[in-house]
């Protein structure tokens, strides 16, 4: 018997979901049912796994459960960058080993192609999925040096990129804060809640049994059948797929091998026409920071109006929870980052503030594969939930169905997550690394 020790916790509202019209409600499980496949988790990995299972086994009975509403969890808290190129958060400039980076780029592009296909199949608007590229924005000479180093790495990889000067950054963003940027064309920009809601509705229309507000409380196995118990029912199935990212540890797996970190964001109220005119620049853009511990910034338009999103600050959270007051403690940092970049928008208050849980491993390895007979994991996305989650969900479905591919072989060849140092050394080291990195980021924060 596997008893689930903790349910997911996310502070604050999922703003991307809040600014959309009310979603189609999927029921909570209130009875015992049977399915050929059960997917636990309705984020990028879980929805991708269910979609790929449906493609490979169109007549199979597939059930998907989520502990909350679709898009209220980490998928609806993501900043919406589905990045194709290497994006190692533990690196000074995102780059890593060139051979591994080429392999990872190919895998990321497979994920983006799978997502693009889903967006087209389910009739999503461009706002939900846009292959528009993104920019590494540099506010300091140190950040500019990071961009130059990363550009040289991309040159060696043979990847398209363009270094932008201060004027180009001003023309895009409307602000004078940035010294330069590095544009890469392969990233897809998402309205993450709109995207995952679109996939969920498409899967439901295709016959996948989708249950919201249905946390799994235990798993047990008898003979060749798994039984997933929920508060008001149970699902019996031959195959279970865990797509719960760091909460794999709540199911008893990968203990002391996963690092749990909250990352925080704020979103302004809807900007007025006068404010957008005063700001200028383009209607939509996305900046990742040249320093990985700096501030991510997006300007969005469309459903919910024109808004600015800022994201920064990290909290080490080995217990996979954080005090609700933490949002208040990071609010002044977000407000300071916003005011420094957009002084013309004084008075554009933050309407939403939230946190989302990331999962990483020491060696950036995924928690992927068969854990026990009939029980599979597509977890630990190493802070890159959009692309890595989509990819791992797709490939775990292929493994379950015996669909061989070079991508699956590459994923299976990756090492397992390394064991963490014992406490208190892990927490001391993680907190010191994050605080030092934020201090060094300077104006990039």
Residue pairs with C-beta under 8 A, 6 or more apart in sequence:
1 218
1 219
1 220
2 218
2 219
2 220
2 251
2 252
3 217
3 218
3 252
4 215
4 216
4 217
4 218
4 219
4 250
4 251
5 250
5 252
6 247
6 250
6 319
6 320
6 321
7 67
7 215
7 250
8 67
8 68
8 73
8 74
8 244
8 247
8 320
8 357
9 320
9 321
9 322
9 357
10 72
10 73
10 74
10 77
10 354
10 355
10 356
10 357
11 262
11 322
11 324
11 326
11 327
11 354
11 355
12 327
12 352
12 353
12 354
12 355
13 352
13 354
14 71
14 72
14 73
14 76
14 77
14 193
14 354
15 77
15 265
15 267
15 309
15 351
15 352
15 354
16 71
16 76
16 77
16 78
16 80
16 191
16 192
16 193
16 194
17 23
17 69
17 71
17 72
17 76
17 193
17 197
18 352
19 267
19 303
19 304
19 305
19 307
20 191
20 193
20 194
20 197
20 303
20 304
21 303
23 69
23 70
23 71
23 197
24 197
24 201
24 204
25 69
25 212
26 70
26 200
26 204
26 210
26 211
26 212
27 211
27 212
28 211
28 212
28 213
28 214
28 232
29 65
29 211
29 214
29 230
29 232
29 233
29 235
30 232
30 233
31 232
31 233
32 233
32 234
32 235
32 236
33 63
33 209
33 233
33 234
33 235
33 236
34 61
34 235
34 236
34 237
35 61
35 62
35 63
35 209
35 235
35 236
35 237
36 57
36 60
36 61
36 62
36 237
36 238
36 239
37 50
37 53
37 57
37 60
37 61
37 62
37 63
37 237
37 238
37 239
37 241
37 400
38 62
38 63
38 64
38 65
38 226
38 228
38 235
38 237
38 239
38 240
38 241
39 46
39 49
39 50
39 53
39 62
39 63
39 64
39 65
39 241
39 243
40 46
40 64
40 65
40 216
40 228
40 240
40 241
40 242
40 243
40 244
41 64
41 65
41 66
41 242
41 243
41 244
41 245
41 247
42 64
42 65
42 66
42 70
42 73
42 75
42 196
42 200
42 210
42 212
43 66
43 73
43 74
43 75
43 196
43 243
43 245
43 385
43 389
44 75
44 78
44 196
44 381
44 385
44 386
44 389
44 390
44 393
45 243
45 245
45 378
45 379
45 381
45 385
45 389
45 390
45 392
45 393
45 396
46 64
46 66
46 241
46 243
46 244
46 378
46 393
47 64
47 196
47 199
47 200
47 203
47 393
48 111
48 114
48 115
48 118
48 199
48 389
48 390
48 391
48 392
48 393
48 394
48 397
49 241
49 243
49 378
49 393
49 394
49 396
49 397
50 62
50 64
50 203
50 208
50 393
50 397
51 118
51 199
51 202
51 203
51 393
51 394
51 397
52 114
52 393
52 394
52 397
52 398
53 60
53 62
53 397
53 400
53 401
54 60
54 62
54 203
54 206
54 207
54 208
56 397
56 398
56 401
56 403
57 401
61 209
62 207
62 208
62 209
63 208
63 209
63 210
63 211
63 235
63 237
64 203
64 208
64 209
64 210
64 211
65 211
65 214
65 215
65 216
65 228
65 230
65 235
66 73
66 211
66 212
66 213
66 214
67 73
67 213
67 214
67 215
67 216
68 212
68 213
69 212
69 213
70 76
70 196
70 197
70 200
70 210
70 212
71 192
71 193
71 196
71 197
71 200
74 245
74 356
74 357
74 358
74 385
75 192
75 193
75 196
75 385
75 389
76 192
76 193
76 196
77 192
77 265
77 354
77 355
77 356
78 190
78 192
78 356
78 385
78 386
79 192
79 265
79 286
79 296
79 298
79 309
79 311
80 189
80 190
80 191
80 192
80 195
80 286
80 298
80 386
81 134
81 187
81 189
81 190
81 286
81 288
81 296
81 386
82 111
82 112
82 115
82 187
82 188
82 189
82 190
82 386
82 387
82 390
83 108
83 134
83 186
83 187
83 288
83 384
83 386
83 387
84 105
84 108
84 109
84 112
84 184
84 186
84 187
84 387
85 94
85 101
85 105
85 108
85 154
85 159
85 184
85 186
85 187
86 94
86 95
86 96
86 101
86 104
86 105
86 153
87 94
87 288
87 384
88 94
88 95
88 96
88 292
88 364
89 292
89 360
89 382
89 383
89 384
90 292
90 360
90 364
91 292
92 146
92 149
92 291
92 292
93 146
93 147
93 149
93 150
93 153
93 290
93 292
94 136
94 150
94 292
95 101
95 149
95 150
95 153
98 153
98 156
98 157
101 153
101 157
102 157
103 410
105 157
105 159
106 407
107 391
107 407
107 410
107 411
108 387
108 388
108 391
109 186
110 391
110 394
110 407
111 386
111 387
111 388
111 390
111 391
111 394
112 131
112 186
112 188
112 387
112 390
114 390
114 391
114 394
115 129
115 188
115 195
115 386
115 390
116 129
116 131
116 188
118 124
118 198
118 199
118 202
119 128
119 129
119 195
119 198
121 202
122 198
122 199
122 201
122 202
123 198
124 194
124 195
124 198
125 194
125 302
127 191
127 194
127 302
127 303
128 190
128 191
128 194
128 195
128 198
129 188
129 189
129 190
129 195
130 188
130 189
130 190
130 284
131 186
131 187
131 188
131 189
132 187
132 188
132 189
132 284
132 286
133 183
133 184
133 185
133 186
133 187
134 183
134 184
134 187
134 189
134 286
134 287
134 288
135 164
135 169
135 172
135 181
135 182
135 183
135 184
135 285
135 286
135 287
135 288
136 146
136 147
136 150
136 181
136 182
136 184
136 287
136 288
136 289
136 290
137 143
137 169
137 173
137 178
137 181
137 287
137 288
137 289
137 290
137 297
138 144
138 146
138 147
138 178
138 179
138 180
138 181
138 182
138 290
138 444
139 177
139 178
139 179
139 290
139 294
139 443
139 444
140 179
140 442
140 443
140 444
141 179
142 291
142 440
142 442
142 444
143 179
143 289
143 290
143 291
143 294
143 443
143 444
144 179
144 180
144 290
146 290
146 291
147 163
147 180
147 181
147 182
147 290
148 163
150 182
150 290
151 161
151 163
151 182
154 160
154 161
154 184
155 161
159 184
159 186
160 184
160 185
160 186
161 182
161 183
161 184
162 182
162 183
163 180
163 181
163 182
163 183
164 172
164 180
164 181
164 182
164 183
165 180
166 176
166 178
166 179
166 180
168 180
168 181
169 178
169 179
169 180
169 181
170 176
170 178
170 281
171 281
171 282
172 181
172 281
172 282
172 285
173 281
173 282
173 285
173 287
173 297
173 299
173 341
174 279
174 280
174 281
174 342
174 344
175 279
175 281
175 341
175 342
175 344
177 340
177 341
178 287
181 287
181 290
182 290
187 286
189 284
189 286
189 298
190 386
191 300
191 302
191 303
192 386
194 303
200 210
203 210
204 210
211 230
214 230
214 231
214 233
215 230
215 231
216 228
216 229
216 230
217 229
217 230
217 231
218 228
218 229
219 226
219 227
219 228
219 229
219 240
219 251
219 375
220 226
220 227
220 229
221 227
221 372
221 373
221 374
221 375
224 238
224 373
224 374
225 236
225 237
225 238
226 236
226 237
226 238
226 239
226 240
226 374
226 375
227 234
227 235
227 236
228 234
228 235
228 236
228 237
228 240
238 374
239 374
239 375
239 376
239 400
240 374
240 375
240 376
241 376
241 377
241 378
241 393
241 396
241 397
241 400
242 248
242 251
242 253
242 371
242 375
242 376
242 377
242 378
242 379
243 378
243 379
243 389
243 392
243 393
243 396
244 250
244 251
244 379
245 357
245 359
245 379
245 380
245 381
245 385
245 389
246 258
246 260
246 320
246 357
246 358
246 359
246 379
246 380
247 320
247 379
248 254
248 258
248 367
248 377
248 379
248 380
249 255
249 258
249 260
249 320
250 320
253 367
253 371
253 377
254 367
254 377
254 379
254 380
254 417
256 419
256 420
257 361
257 367
257 416
257 417
257 418
257 419
257 420
258 359
258 360
258 361
258 367
258 380
258 417
258 420
259 316
259 318
259 359
259 360
259 361
259 362
259 420
259 430
260 316
260 317
260 318
260 319
260 320
260 357
260 358
260 359
261 314
261 315
261 316
261 317
261 357
261 358
261 359
261 360
261 383
261 430
261 434
262 314
262 315
262 317
262 322
262 326
262 355
262 356
262 357
262 358
263 311
263 312
263 313
263 314
263 315
263 355
263 356
263 358
263 383
264 311
264 312
264 313
264 315
264 326
264 327
264 330
264 334
264 353
264 354
264 355
264 356
265 296
265 309
265 310
265 311
265 334
265 353
265 354
265 355
265 356
266 309
266 310
266 311
266 331
266 334
266 335
266 338
266 350
266 352
266 353
266 354
267 307
267 308
267 309
267 350
267 351
267 352
267 353
268 307
268 308
268 309
268 338
268 345
268 348
268 349
268 350
268 351
269 307
269 348
269 349
269 350
269 351
270 304
270 305
270 306
270 307
270 351
271 279
271 305
271 306
271 307
271 308
271 345
271 348
275 306
275 344
275 345
275 348
276 283
276 306
278 344
278 345
279 342
279 344
279 345
281 299
282 299
283 299
283 301
283 306
284 299
284 300
284 301
284 302
285 298
285 299
286 296
286 297
286 298
287 296
287 297
287 298
288 296
289 295
289 296
289 312
289 441
289 444
289 445
290 444
291 437
291 440
291 441
291 444
291 445
292 437
293 312
293 314
293 434
293 437
293 438
293 440
293 441
293 444
293 445
294 312
294 441
294 444
294 445
295 310
295 311
295 312
295 337
295 444
295 445
296 309
296 310
296 311
296 312
297 308
297 309
297 310
297 311
297 341
298 308
298 309
299 306
299 307
299 308
299 309
300 306
300 307
300 308
300 309
301 307
308 338
308 342
308 345
308 348
310 334
310 337
310 338
310 341
312 330
312 333
312 334
312 337
312 438
312 445
313 330
313 333
313 334
313 438
314 434
314 438
315 322
315 326
315 355
316 427
316 430
316 431
316 434
317 357
318 423
318 426
318 427
320 357
322 355
326 355
327 353
327 354
327 355
330 353
331 350
331 353
333 445
334 350
334 353
335 350
337 445
338 345
338 350
339 346
340 443
342 348
358 381
358 383
358 385
359 379
359 380
359 381
359 382
359 383
360 380
360 382
360 383
361 367
361 380
361 382
361 417
361 418
362 417
362 418
362 419
362 420
363 415
363 417
363 418
364 382
365 380
365 382
365 414
365 415
365 416
365 417
365 418
366 378
366 379
366 380
366 381
366 382
366 388
366 392
366 411
366 414
366 417
367 377
367 379
367 380
367 416
367 417
368 377
368 378
368 379
368 380
368 392
368 395
368 396
368 411
368 412
368 414
369 376
369 377
369 396
369 399
369 412
370 376
370 377
370 399
371 377
376 396
376 399
376 400
377 396
378 389
378 392
378 393
378 395
378 396
379 392
380 417
381 388
381 389
381 392
382 388
391 407
391 411
392 411
395 405
395 407
395 408
395 411
397 403
398 404
398 405
398 408
399 408
399 412
420 426
421 429
438 445
